[in-house]
């Protein structure tokens, strides 16, 4: 089955992520490489539950947003 354009973008962004590159950095790298506005990627992030949660985790880790309360397990 063929991937949608959004799935292909998400896969490429995920390939950039490693111990030194966060999802936020990967989004910026992707935008620069493909010469598109970061706001366009923002729309894709909003629609992708997985990508949205990864970006949120990165933002919490980098203290860009307040940490959300999580239930103890």
C-alpha positions as CSV (number, residue, x, y, z in Angstrom):
1,X,0.0,0.0,0.0
2,X,1.3,3.4,-0.9
3,X,2.0,6.0,1.8
4,X,0.1,9.3,1.8
5,X,2.2,12.5,1.5
6,X,1.7,13.2,5.2
7,X,2.9,9.8,6.2
8,X,6.0,10.2,4.0
9,X,6.8,13.6,5.6
10,X,6.4,12.1,9.1
11,X,8.7,9.2,8.2
12,X,11.3,11.5,6.8
13,X,11.2,13.7,9.9
14,X,11.5,10.6,12.1
15,X,14.7,9.6,10.3
16,X,16.4,12.9,11.4
17,X,15.7,12.3,15.1
18,X,18.5,10.8,17.2
19,X,20.1,11.5,20.6
20,X,21.3,14.9,19.4
21,X,18.3,16.0,17.3
22,X,14.9,16.5,18.8
23,X,11.6,16.3,16.8
24,X,11.5,20.1,17.0
25,X,14.9,20.3,15.4
26,X,14.0,17.7,12.8
27,X,10.9,19.8,11.8
28,X,13.2,22.8,11.2
29,X,15.7,20.7,9.3
30,X,12.9,19.3,7.1
31,X,11.5,22.8,6.4
32,X,14.8,24.2,5.4
33,X,15.7,21.2,3.3
34,X,12.4,21.4,1.3
35,X,12.2,25.2,1.4
36,X,8.8,25.3,3.0
37,X,7.3,27.4,5.8
38,X,7.4,25.9,9.3
39,X,3.7,26.8,9.6
40,X,2.9,24.3,6.9
41,X,4.5,21.6,9.0
42,X,2.6,22.9,12.0
43,X,-0.6,21.9,10.3
44,X,0.7,18.4,9.8
45,X,1.8,18.2,13.4
46,X,-1.7,19.2,14.5
47,X,-3.2,16.4,12.5
48,X,-0.8,13.7,13.6
49,X,-1.4,12.4,17.1
50,X,2.0,10.6,17.3
51,X,4.0,13.6,16.0
52,X,2.1,16.0,18.1
53,X,2.9,14.0,21.3
54,X,6.6,13.7,20.4
55,X,6.9,17.4,19.8
56,X,5.1,18.0,23.1
57,X,7.5,15.7,25.0
58,X,10.5,17.5,23.5
59,X,9.0,20.9,24.4
60,X,8.5,19.7,28.0
61,X,12.0,18.2,28.2
62,X,13.5,21.5,26.9
63,X,11.3,23.5,29.4
64,X,9.6,25.3,26.5
65,X,6.2,24.4,28.0
66,X,5.0,23.4,31.4
67,X,5.0,19.7,32.0
68,X,1.6,18.0,31.9
69,X,0.5,16.1,34.9
70,X,0.7,12.3,34.3
71,X,-0.9,9.6,36.4
72,X,1.6,7.5,38.3
73,X,1.7,3.9,37.1
